[in-house]
């Protein structure tokens, strides 16, 4: 692997230095002082990184091997990886196949190698390659940026990771859609997973599963099925992490909590007095205010009504949609996934720079639908790839499963004592207090809901990419594209094996908007760090000084209803 020479080439490119940037003196202010002791973090990361020798090359994996220097538009070596199709059953001729891209752990650290994490995006029918290329993969190509860059927050720095396009009909995965429920999806996935483990000789590996959005169903159901299989050779589940998840009642996760969300973000959704009065009137008359007052409490008073949706009028159920329409009126580039977004729309290599599909003229097809990309990763070139499936991935488009909070998620919590649920404060496609209400209506560990609110500080360690003052843009041009926040970035709480964490300034895709926060979540999931209020440094940046734990103060972010 030619990391040193590649780094030198990358860093020789012309870039904008801090002193050449638009000056604060345009408005009569002094420019911020920069450190005289610049630490070229990304240059150091690339130049000194010791890429391990291939670990999974054998006769069974040769056909899946990806040329790390041959990925289109990626002008650096991403290292060892494997991609392709595997069937969902033990029949090698089964034409129902899931597509995957597997990246082994990229660094030799003092932790066990015998563990693997599975990442799933949601939908249903949205490709996990969204997560790979824009959230937590070894290279990232964020919307509005010129080209892919190395990701210092790649989850592969901590663990082997595989991104899987599932269920059938998602991304490059192919076959006949037969799933009617999450039980079907889980059964098919376990068949694929056994084939994956056998192909890469990973029997006995600890398994972790993470995902976001509709994966609030996928992940708990697959995890529960792994536990029920009672076979640690293939399914040694050790914990799960789900972001901004579909958990419970649709109305609870949307309209019931949307007006408090608007109030919290009133400077981003600048509605006039007439419309504001209208939605607040509905919030009261629909019973939503009373519902929040009664059930978003710690401990909860009891289970929430099982027939709640039937008791809510169509106008009340439609309140979330009404707010969304009005938001687009005052901000035509409104992004329901990250409500702080404003115009102009930025070009996105996947075509979705937010809520709207946007491919500027001349930009070509989306990345994974390009013929050269398909060839590089062994995908069927006749497949028209889309970020989210154009067709149904459930028979008749209907998932008949119960919410995961009813049975499978409590089962996973009780069995593993290692479940993290995170939610971004800027996400409106699913609302933070909707997630908390769903948790407060779930029984696990012998009790209903959290007994105390999430008011402990969520701390992200300070690190060498946390401030512009630490970066010399002239000699480290990549660093400005991978800066990430540090300090107290939200709220958290843990009870009986379940951790909730709210993340400030993050939208629906937390690893995309808050990569350092997501990296910390992963460290905790894997047991590398004691908890989300710990001031232990990052395991990849252990020399950076941290504050004392007793100086953090309280949590920050949206109110939790207490």
N, C-alpha and C positions, 0 to 999 in steps of 0.2 A: 504494500500500500504506500502511495507516494504523498503522504500527508504534508511533510515538510515542504516539498517543492510546490505542491498545490497551494499551500498557505501563502508561500512567497508570491506566487502568481496572482492570487486573489488580492493580496495586500498592495500590489503594485498599481492597482487600478486607481484612476483619478476619483477623488471623493470630496465631499463638502466637509471642511473642517468646522469646528465650533466657532472659530473666529470669522469664518467666511459666511456663516449663516446670517439670516436676517437679524440685524442688530436691535437690541432693546432700546438703543438710542433713537430709533424712529419715533418713540413716544417720550423722549427725555429721560429715560432710565439708564442706569449703568448696566453693561452686560454682566452676567453672572461670572463670578470667579471660577476658574477651573483649577483642578489640582495640578501642581507642578510635578507630581510623582505619578504620571499616567501608568496605568496597568493595562496592557494590551491583551484583554482577556480572551477574545476570540482568536487572535493571532496565536496566543499561547496555547489555547485549546486545540487548534488545528496542528500547530507545529510540533507539539510535544505528545500528542495523543498516541498511545500505543495500541494500534488496532490488533486485536488477537488474531491468531491464525485461524483459518476456517475450522469450525467445530462440528459442523453437521454434514460435511461432504462425504457421501458414500454412494454406492451403486443405486440406491433407491431415490436419492435426492438430486442426482446429476441433472435430470431433465427439468427440474424446477429452478436450478441455479440461475441467478440474475447477475449480469456483468455490472459490477459496482461503478465502473467508469463509463457505462454505455446507456445510462438513463437519459433520455432526451432533455436537453436544456439544463441538466444538472452538471455543472462544470467542476465537480470534485468527486472523489471516490466515496460512495456511501458505505462501502464495506460489503461484507457477506450478507446475502439475502436470497430468499427463495420464494417463487410465486407460481401459481397454477391452479389446476382443478383437482379436487378429490371427491369421490362419491359419498353419498349420505348413508350408505349401507355397506355391509361386508361383501357385496357383490361387486367385483372389480369392473364389471361391464354395465353397472348401473349408470344410466344416462342423466340421472339427477345428481348434479355436482355443485358444490360451493367453491367459490374462488377465494384465494387467500394470498397475502403477501407477508412473509415471515422474516423478521430481522432478529438475529441473535443479539444477545447482550454485547454492547460495543466496547466495554472497558473491563479490564481485570481489576476488581476491587475485592475487599476482604469479606465478601458475602458469598453465600452458597450460589452455585451455578444451577442447581437442579430446581428451577422454578420458572414458570412461564405465565405471562399475562395475555389474556384475550381481550381485544377492544372491539366494541360493537357500536355503530351509530344507529339511529332510530328510524323514523318514518311513520308507519312501516314501509319498508322498501328503499330506505336511503343507504347509500354505500358507506361502508366503514373507511373507504379510501379518502373521504372527506376528512376524517380524523387523522389519517396518516399524513396527508399533505398540508393540512392547515391547523393541526392541533398538537400532536405529540409524537410525530414521526421523526426520523433522523435527518430529514430535510424538509423544509417548509417553504411554501409559496403562498403568502398571505395576499388577500385581495388588495389592490392598489400598489403592489410592489413589482419591481422590474423583473426579478428572476428568483429561482429557488436559492436558499442559503442553508448552510449547516445549522442545525437546531441544537444549541447548547442545553436546551430543556427537554431534549428527547428522552422519552421514557426508557428507551433502549440503553441509556447510560446506567440504568439500575437493574434491568431484568430483560430476559427474552420476551419479545412482544410479537403477536400475530394479529393482523387486521383481517377480518373475515367478512365477506359480502354474503349476507344471509337475511332472510330465508330465500328459497328458490325464487328467481325473478328479480333479485336485487343485483345491480351492477352487472358484472360479467357472469354471475352464477346462472346456471342453465338447467332446464328440465321442465317437468310438468308441475304446476302449482296445485298441490293437494292439501295444504295445511288449512284447517278451519279454526285452529286454536293455538294458544301458546304451548299447550301440551304436545301438539303435533310438531311445532317448530323445535321444541326442546329435544324430542325424540330423534328428529332428523339431524339436529346438530350433534347429538351424542354419537350418532353413526359416523358423521364426518370427523369428529374429534378423535375417535378411536383410530381411524385411518391416519390422521395427522400424527398422532403420537407414535404409531408403529412405523410410519415412514421416516420420521426423524429420530427414532430410537430414544424417546423421552419418557419411557415407562417409569412410574414412581415420582415424576416431577410434581412439586406443589403447583396448584392451579389457582390463579386469581382472575377475576372477570371484571371488566370496567366498561362503561358505556354511558350514553346520554339520551335524553328525550324519551322516545318510544322504547328505548332499551331499559327504561324503568319497568317494562314488562319482560322484554327479552332476557335481561341479565338474571333477575330473580328466578324466573321459570327454568332457565338452563341450569343455574346454580343448584336449585332445588332438585332437579332431575339428576344431576351429578351426585348429590348427596344420597338420593334414593337408590342409585345404582350400587352403592356400597362396594365400590371397587376402586381402591386407591392406586391401583396400577395405572389406570387411565384417568381417573376423575378425583384426584386428591384435592378437593376444593378447600381453600384456606381463607377466602374473604372476597368481598365484592365492593365496588365503588361505582355509584351511579350519580350522574349530574343532571340537574333540572329535569327530573324524571316524571313520566306519566305514572301516577301512583294510585289514584282513587277516582272519586266522582268528578266527571267532566265539569259540572257547574261549579263545584267547590274550587276546582283548580283554575277557574277562569272568572266568570261573572261575579261570584260571591265576594271575591277579594280585589276586583279591578279598581274600584273607586279609591280605597286606601292607597293603592299603588299609584294612581294618578296624583293623589294629594302629595305623596312623598316626592314624586318627580314633577311637581307642578311647573317648574321652570323649563322642563323639556316638552310638556304637553300643555301649551298655553291656550287653553280653551276660554272662550268668552263667558261672561257672567250667565247668560241665558242657558248655554249648554251645560255649564258647570252646575247650575241649579237643577237642571233636568236630571243629570246622572246622580246627583246627591239625593234628589227626591226618590228616584228609583231605588237607590241603595237602602234607603229607609223603608219605603213602602213594600219592597220585595222581601223584606225581612233579613236582608244581608247584614245590615249593621248589628241587628240582634244576634244573628248567627255567629258572627265574629266575636261579639262580646261574650257569648255563652261558651263557645267551644274552643276558641283560640286562647285557652287559659291553661295554667300549669299548677297542679295536675288537672286534667280535663274532668268535667263533671260526670261524664258517662259517654256511651256511644252516641254518635251522630245519627240522625234519622236515616233508616235504610231506604225509605221511599222519598227522599228529599227532592230528587229531580221532578217527580210527579206532582209535587206541591208547588212548583215554581212555574209561573206563567211563561208563555213564549216571549213576551216583551222583556221579562226579567232575565230569562235565559240568554237573550240576545244582547244584553248590556255590554258584554266584552266586545262583540262585533261592532256595536255602535261606537264605542270608544276608539276602536281601531280605525273605523272610517273617518272619524273626526280628526284623529291624529294624522292621517294622510292628507287631510284638508289643510292643516296648518304647517305640515312638513311633508311635501310630496316624496321625499326620500326616506320617510320614516321606516325604521327597521324594527319589526316586532321582536327580533331576536336580540337587539341591543339598542335600547331606546334613545341613547345619546347620539346616534348617528344623524348627520345632516347631509344635505346636498353638497357637492355633486356625487352622483353614483360613481364608484370606482370600478375599474375593470377587475374581474375575478377570473382566474384561470379555470375555475369550475362553473362560472356563469352565474353565481349567486352572491353578489356583494351585499347581502342583507335579505330583505323580504322579496325583492324583485329580481326576476331573471333578466340578465343584461349581458349581451355579447356585442361589443362595439364592432362596427363594420371593419373588416380587414383583420380582425383578431384571430380568425380561424376557429376550428371546433374546440370544445372544452378539452382539457388536457388528456383525460383518460379515454376520450373518443378518437384520439389521433392514431393513425395507423402505425407510426413509428413507436409510440408508447406501448401500444398493444403487442407489437413484436418483441419489444424489450422485456416485457413481463409475461410472455407466453399466453396472452389472452386471445380468445377467438376473435379474429379480425372482422368477422361478419356481424358481431354483436354491436349494436348501437348502445354505447354506454351512456347512462344518465346519472346524475348525482342522486336523484330519487326516481324510482321506477315509474314508468308511464302506465304500466298495467298493474293489476291487483297481485299482491303476494299472498293473500288469503282467498279461498274460494268465495266467489260472489262479493269480494271486498270486505268481508265481515270477520273480525276476530271475536270469537264467542267466549273468550276467557274472562274469568273473574279478575278484578283488580289484584295486583300483586300483594297489596297490603292485607288481603283477606287471609291468605294461607302461606304462599310460598316465601314471601319476604320474611315474615316472622320465623318460619322454619330455618331460613338461612342465617338469620341473626342468632337464633338460639343455638344452632349447631356450630357456627364458626366463632361467635363473639367478636366478629371483625367485619362490620358493615359501615360504610361511610356514604352519607347522602349529602351532596353539595348543591347549592343553588346560587346563581348569579343575581345580584341586586338589580341589574338592568334588563333582565329577561321579562318579556311580557307574553311570549307565546305560552309559557307556563309561569305562574306567578309564585314568588317566594312564600307568601302566606298560604297559598293553596297547598304547597308542599308541606308546610308546618301543620295545617289543618288535617291533612291526610295522615301525617305521623301521629297526631293527637287522636285519631280514630283507629289506630292500629294497636293490637294487643301482642306483646312479646315479653318474654322473660317473666310471665305471671302478672303483668300489670298493663293498664291502658295508657298509652302515650308517655311523653316525658313528664316527670314529676316537677322539674324545674326548667325555666326558660333558657334558651341558648344565649347567655350573656357573658361567657368567658371570651377573652380576646383570642382571635385567630391570628397567629404570628407567622410571618414569612421571614426567614433570616435575611439579613443584609448580605450582599454578595458583590462580586466584581462587575455585575451588569445592572446594578440598581440605580445608579445616578450618572448623568452625563458628565459630571465633574470627574468621574473615575475613568473616562474614556477619551483617548486621543483619536479623534475621527480621522485625522490625516494618515496615521499609521495603522489604524484598526477600523477600516470602513464597515466591516460587517457588524461590529458591536452595536452600532446605533439601530440596526434592524432587529436586534434580539434583546434589547433592554427589557427589563421586567421589574415589577414593583417589589418593595420590601417594607417590613414593619407590620403594624397591626392593620390587617386588611379585612376584618369582618368579625363575625361572631361564631362561636362553636359551643357544643355541649355533647357529652357522652353519658349514656345510661344503658346498662344491661346489654352491652355489646353493640349498641348503635350510636354512631356519631353523626350529628348534623353540623354542617358548616355553611354559613352564608358568606359570600365573597363579594366585597365591594368592587365597583367599577368593572364587573364582569357581566357579559351577556350570557346567552343560552349555552354557548360552547366555551366552558370555563378554561380548558387548556389552550384555546386560541386567544382569548382575551386576557387571561391571567396565568401565563405559563409557569411562573415561579410558584404561584399558589397551588396549581395542580401538581407540580413536581413535589411539593411538600405533602400534599394529600397522599401521593403514591409512596413516599418514604414512610409515612405513618401506616398505610395499609400493609406494607411489606415488613413492618416491625423494625425499620431502621432507626426510627425516632419514637420517643415515648408518647407524644400526643401533639395536638394542633396548637396548644398554648406553650409548647416547649420553646426555649430559646437556644436549643442546640443548633449549631451551624449546619448548613447543607453538607451532606456526606461527600459531595463533589467539590466543595469549596470550604473545607474544614478549617482553614487558617484565618478566615475573616472574623473580626471581633463582633460580638453580639452584646446587646444590653442585658442587664440583670432581669430575671423573670419578674421581680417585684416592682419593676418600673413600667410595665406595660399598660397598667390601668384597665379600664373596662373595654368591652367589645365595642366595635363601631359598625355603622350600617343601619339598614331599615329597622323600625320597631318590630318586635316579635309578637306583639299582641298583649304583652304583660304590662 
